[in-house]
């Protein structure tokens, strides 16, 4: 499988360069830190710095705003390589992209020039604040409100499960400006963390991605300048969905990396571990399991890379994405993350008791994989999106 993993999937020379560079970084800098990040639950600021210096935070940002202008597949490749050794570290560029994407797809020129360069350089950290206690999959149940008063909007409400919430400098917040019309009354705002009335609530204690900082955000008469409205009033849900269409495949990349990383660990182990007088891998029943897992990983990779190419091509055109973009975005995220859960669970089983022990990374990878089926839209929601576009 490692040989297959190194195949050229018609990647451009630039994409292959990104893949090779991040693979080297992941093995040399990230892998030695992965277990400690998981054990302590502390945000890996050192890895953030390394990722930033490599230009990975700037990947999805156009050059005119301080980014590298890398395409979506290059971003996926980077996240995939990081996730092979550490799910938390893979989230660093993934969540930065999620938090800034609403500015890219819905912001005006002034907003882009102000907020994107520090996000590209790593001087600032971003977050995406849509989810609430009663508004997860059902965004229409959002209760956070924004009322205009003079030249400002006053935001009141609470958000939950916000990755980077406690460390972000710039947060995209979704709130109702016209509550009586539901989703059509949702708007999006750029909120700076030092804005009066903005507070960080509880930090969540999580099963996986232990080093990611996930928190509540509380808004109490939070006064946001009128010029921080993205687009116009009522554009919020449209901006959120267009953002997720472009970022869900990146989470697919995280899932794919976790699957590939777990597969490689289990394969190496089973080729060395002897039972009944020969390596475990020589047992046909074990070979069949690896054959199935290899096929599932490759299927997810091909769909994910196809989705990235389609979305990249459609991003060059103006206006709304066609239904195919939402479909392939949802398909690729769903398949890759389902495969991540399947492969990591099977990998633990293949290694028996050792797979369950923290001496090996598989139990961590299994815990990390689970959340990929949940955030940026549960995989059940992905099925709804897919069905609606058929």
ChimeraX attribute file (.defattr): number of C-alpha atoms within 10 A of each C-alpha:
attribute: neighborCount
match mode: 1-to-1
recipient: residues
	/A:1	17
	/A:2	12
	/A:3	6
	/A:4	10
	/A:5	12
	/A:6	11
	/A:7	10
	/A:8	10
	/A:9	12
	/A:10	9
	/A:11	14
	/A:12	11
	/A:13	10
	/A:14	12
	/A:15	18
	/A:16	16
	/A:17	13
	/A:18	20
	/A:19	23
	/A:20	16
	/A:21	14
	/A:22	22
	/A:23	20
	/A:24	14
	/A:25	17
	/A:26	25
	/A:27	15
	/A:28	11
	/A:29	14
	/A:30	26
	/A:31	18
	/A:32	13
	/A:33	17
	/A:34	20
	/A:35	18
	/A:36	14
	/A:37	20
	/A:38	22
	/A:39	12
	/A:40	11
	/A:41	18
	/A:42	13
	/A:43	19
	/A:44	21
	/A:45	12
	/A:46	12
	/A:47	18
	/A:48	19
	/A:49	15
	/A:50	14
	/A:51	24
	/A:52	20
	/A:53	13
	/A:54	15
	/A:55	18
	/A:56	29
	/A:57	26
	/A:58	29
	/A:59	23
	/A:60	24
	/A:61	24
	/A:62	17
	/A:63	14
	/A:64	12
	/A:65	19
	/A:66	17
	/A:67	21
	/A:68	17
	/A:69	15
	/A:70	19
	/A:71	19
	/A:72	23
	/A:73	22
	/A:74	25
	/A:75	26
	/A:76	27
	/A:77	24
	/A:78	28
	/A:79	32
	/A:80	29
	/A:81	29
	/A:82	32
	/A:83	31
	/A:84	29
	/A:85	26
	/A:86	32
	/A:87	31
	/A:88	24
	/A:89	29
	/A:90	31
	/A:91	24
	/A:92	25
	/A:93	25
	/A:94	24
	/A:95	23
	/A:96	25
	/A:97	29
	/A:98	26
	/A:99	26
	/A:100	27
	/A:101	26
	/A:102	26
	/A:103	23
	/A:104	21
	/A:105	18
	/A:106	22
	/A:107	23
	/A:108	15
	/A:109	11
	/A:110	10
	/A:111	17
	/A:112	18
	/A:113	14
	/A:114	11
	/A:115	21
	/A:116	24
	/A:117	20
	/A:118	19
	/A:119	25
	/A:120	27
	/A:121	18
	/A:122	19
	/A:123	11
	/A:124	16
	/A:125	25
	/A:126	28
	/A:127	25
	/A:128	27
	/A:129	26
	/A:130	23
	/A:131	23
	/A:132	22
	/A:133	13
	/A:134	14
	/A:135	16
	/A:136	19
	/A:137	16
	/A:138	11
	/A:139	17
	/A:140	18
	/A:141	16
	/A:142	24
	/A:143	20
	/A:144	22
	/A:145	21
	/A:146	27
	/A:147	16
	/A:148	14
	/A:149	12
	/A:150	9
	/A:151	10
	/A:152	17
	/A:153	22
	/A:154	20
	/A:155	27
	/A:156	20
	/A:157	17
	/A:158	24
	/A:159	28
	/A:160	24
	/A:161	21
	/A:162	24
	/A:163	26
	/A:164	25
	/A:165	28
	/A:166	19
	/A:167	18
	/A:168	19
	/A:169	19
	/A:170	24
	/A:171	23
	/A:172	25
	/A:173	25
	/A:174	29
	/A:175	30
	/A:176	27
	/A:177	25
	/A:178	17
	/A:179	18
	/A:180	9
	/A:181	12
	/A:182	17
	/A:183	21
	/A:184	18
	/A:185	19
	/A:186	28
	/A:187	26
	/A:188	31
	/A:189	28
	/A:190	25
	/A:191	21
	/A:192	17
	/A:193	18
	/A:194	10
	/A:195	13
	/A:196	13
	/A:197	16
	/A:198	21
	/A:199	18
	/A:200	17
	/A:201	16
	/A:202	14
	/A:203	17
	/A:204	16
	/A:205	11
	/A:206	15
	/A:207	13
	/A:208	20
	/A:209	25
	/A:210	23
	/A:211	23
	/A:212	26
	/A:213	23
	/A:214	21
	/A:215	21
	/A:216	22
	/A:217	23
	/A:218	20
	/A:219	22
	/A:220	14
	/A:221	16
	/A:222	20
	/A:223	22
	/A:224	24
	/A:225	18
	/A:226	16
	/A:227	15
	/A:228	19
	/A:229	24
	/A:230	26
	/A:231	19
	/A:232	13
	/A:233	17
	/A:234	21
	/A:235	19
	/A:236	28
	/A:237	22
	/A:238	19
	/A:239	24
	/A:240	24
	/A:241	13
	/A:242	19
	/A:243	22
	/A:244	20
	/A:245	21
	/A:246	23
	/A:247	25
	/A:248	27
	/A:249	32
	/A:250	33
	/A:251	28
	/A:252	33
	/A:253	35
	/A:254	35
	/A:255	38
	/A:256	35
	/A:257	32
	/A:258	36
	/A:259	33
	/A:260	29
	/A:261	26
	/A:262	27
	/A:263	27
	/A:264	16
	/A:265	18
	/A:266	24
	/A:267	21
	/A:268	11
	/A:269	19
	/A:270	21
	/A:271	13
	/A:272	12
	/A:273	14
	/A:274	13
	/A:275	12
	/A:276	7
	/A:277	7
	/A:278	12
	/A:279	14
	/A:280	21
	/A:281	23
	/A:282	13
	/A:283	13
	/A:284	10
	/A:285	11
	/A:286	14
	/A:287	15
	/A:288	12
	/A:289	15
	/A:290	21
	/A:291	12
	/A:292	12
	/A:293	23
	/A:294	18
	/A:295	12
	/A:296	19
	/A:297	24
	/A:298	19
	/A:299	15
	/A:300	26
	/A:301	22
	/A:302	14
	/A:303	20
	/A:304	28
	/A:305	23
	/A:306	16
	/A:307	26
	/A:308	27
	/A:309	15
	/A:310	16
	/A:311	24
	/A:312	16
	/A:313	13
	/A:314	16
	/A:315	16
	/A:316	8
	/A:317	9
	/A:318	7
	/A:319	8
	/A:320	11
	/A:321	14
	/A:322	11
	/A:323	14
	/A:324	16
	/A:325	23
	/A:326	23
	/A:327	21
	/A:328	25
	/A:329	29
	/A:330	29
	/A:331	23
	/A:332	29
	/A:333	33
	/A:334	30
	/A:335	23
	/A:336	32
	/A:337	29
	/A:338	22
	/A:339	26
	/A:340	35
	/A:341	24
	/A:342	18
	/A:343	32
	/A:344	30
	/A:345	21
	/A:346	21
	/A:347	30
	/A:348	25
	/A:349	15
	/A:350	21
	/A:351	20
	/A:352	11
	/A:353	9
	/A:354	16
	/A:355	23
	/A:356	17
	/A:357	14
	/A:358	12
	/A:359	10
	/A:360	16
	/A:361	21
	/A:362	28
	/A:363	21
	/A:364	27
	/A:365	30
	/A:366	26
	/A:367	19
	/A:368	26
	/A:369	30
	/A:370	21
	/A:371	18
	/A:372	28
	/A:373	24
	/A:374	15
	/A:375	16
	/A:376	22
	/A:377	18
	/A:378	17
	/A:379	20
	/A:380	13
	/A:381	16
	/A:382	24
	/A:383	14
	/A:384	12
	/A:385	19
	/A:386	19
	/A:387	10
	/A:388	11
	/A:389	13
	/A:390	8
